């Protein structure tokens, strides 16, 4: 398993590099296939040797070779983050079979992608959710068709819950969050319950911290909820079964 985890980490580094392109281009309606990556400051084309995940950023000391302007730290952090998530997914789901691992890898890739777009542009693109949902449903249909009804119920339940929240508090919840929650239900099945709970708790804690620090003015500030859902999704994927079993056993 150790070799598989290491390979997954390296694959996540490469995938994370690609996701930075996705996160930048998709919300702007640009192609993710071409042209080659360019400096976001001066527009100069980035050479392949300056596009090696993490390593290039370190060697360049976080500055663009073409113009010397700082390169955002979100690039190596995204690469390392997805690498860590890939490694954790393979390690935790190793005994569940290749299909569950594949579902998990697609899922965390989606979560990182929407986190990037929501943080930068306050958008959760439909294209990312649709492609992920189709891929997840296809894998589940081939590997475990009996799980599809549970996944469909979880998708409707999670999406419906956040839709009600969006109706009650439209400034704090968008339809992108609703669709993300529904897609999470498709991947996680019953484990979407602890995922949504973790997201709501994390979002509430951050909101309370802002109110304590800034007072009433913080109530007028909107913060993207997608990253909190992504955090909950990771918890649901890696520890959802244990949390649900603990709850059912305790209550």
LINTA-V276157 format. One record per pair of residues at least 4 apart in sequence whose C-alpha atoms are under 6 Angstrom apart, sorted by sequence separation. I is the first residue (numbers start at 1). J is the second residue. D is the distance in Angstrom with one decimal. If there is no record, write none. Layout:
# LINTA-V276157
{{I & J & D} {I & J & D}}
This chain:
# LINTA-V276157
{{12 & 16 & 5.7} {19 & 23 & 5.8} {21 & 25 & 6.0} {22 & 26 & 5.5} {26 & 30 & 5.7} {39 & 43 & 4.7} {52 & 56 & 5.2} {56 & 60 & 5.9} {57 & 61 & 6.0} {64 & 68 & 4.7} {74 & 78 & 5.7} {77 & 81 & 5.8} {82 & 86 & 6.0} {85 & 89 & 5.9} {88 & 92 & 6.0} {89 & 93 & 5.8} {90 & 94 & 5.4} {114 & 118 & 5.9} {117 & 121 & 5.5} {118 & 122 & 4.0} {126 & 130 & 5.9} {129 & 133 & 6.0} {133 & 137 & 6.0} {137 & 141 & 5.9} {140 & 144 & 5.1} {141 & 145 & 4.4} {153 & 157 & 6.0} {154 & 158 & 5.9} {155 & 159 & 5.9} {156 & 160 & 5.7} {159 & 163 & 6.0} {165 & 169 & 5.9} {166 & 170 & 4.7} {184 & 188 & 5.9} {185 & 189 & 5.2} {188 & 192 & 5.3} {198 & 202 & 6.0} {210 & 214 & 5.8} {211 & 215 & 4.6} {214 & 218 & 5.6} {235 & 239 & 5.5} {236 & 240 & 4.0} {242 & 246 & 6.0} {245 & 249 & 6.0} {246 & 250 & 6.0} {247 & 251 & 5.9} {25 & 30 & 4.9} {38 & 43 & 5.3} {39 & 44 & 5.2} {51 & 56 & 6.0} {57 & 62 & 5.1} {63 & 68 & 5.3} {64 & 69 & 5.4} {118 & 123 & 4.7} {140 & 145 & 5.9} {38 & 44 & 5.3} {50 & 56 & 5.1} {63 & 69 & 5.4} {117 & 123 & 5.6} {118 & 124 & 5.7} {38 & 45 & 4.3} {63 & 70 & 4.3} {166 & 173 & 4.8} {185 & 192 & 5.3} {211 & 218 & 5.3} {38 & 46 & 5.2} {62 & 70 & 5.7} {63 & 71 & 5.1} {93 & 101 & 5.9} {210 & 218 & 5.9} {37 & 46 & 5.7} {62 & 71 & 5.1} {114 & 124 & 5.5} {163 & 178 & 5.6} {162 & 178 & 5.3} {159 & 178 & 5.0} {54 & 76 & 4.9} {159 & 181 & 5.2} {158 & 181 & 5.5} {159 & 182 & 4.2} {158 & 182 & 5.4} {155 & 182 & 4.1} {199 & 228 & 4.7} {155 & 185 & 3.9} {199 & 229 & 4.9} {154 & 185 & 4.6} {155 & 186 & 5.1} {103 & 136 & 6.0} {199 & 232 & 4.8} {198 & 232 & 5.0} {151 & 186 & 4.6} {154 & 189 & 5.2} {17 & 53 & 6.0} {196 & 232 & 6.0} {195 & 232 & 4.0} {151 & 189 & 4.4} {195 & 233 & 5.1} {150 & 189 & 5.8} {13 & 53 & 6.0} {195 & 236 & 4.7} {191 & 236 & 5.4} {191 & 240 & 4.9} {124 & 176 & 5.3} {16 & 78 & 5.5} {17 & 79 & 5.6} {16 & 79 & 4.0} {13 & 79 & 4.5} {16 & 82 & 5.5} {13 & 80 & 5.9} {12 & 82 & 4.9} {13 & 83 & 4.8} {12 & 83 & 3.7} {9 & 83 & 4.2} {12 & 86 & 5.6} {9 & 84 & 6.0} {9 & 86 & 5.7} {8 & 86 & 5.4} {9 & 87 & 4.9} {8 & 87 & 5.2} {5 & 87 & 4.9} {5 & 90 & 5.9} {23 & 113 & 5.9} {23 & 116 & 5.5} {19 & 113 & 6.0} {23 & 117 & 5.1} {115 & 226 & 6.0} {115 & 227 & 5.0} {111 & 230 & 5.1}}
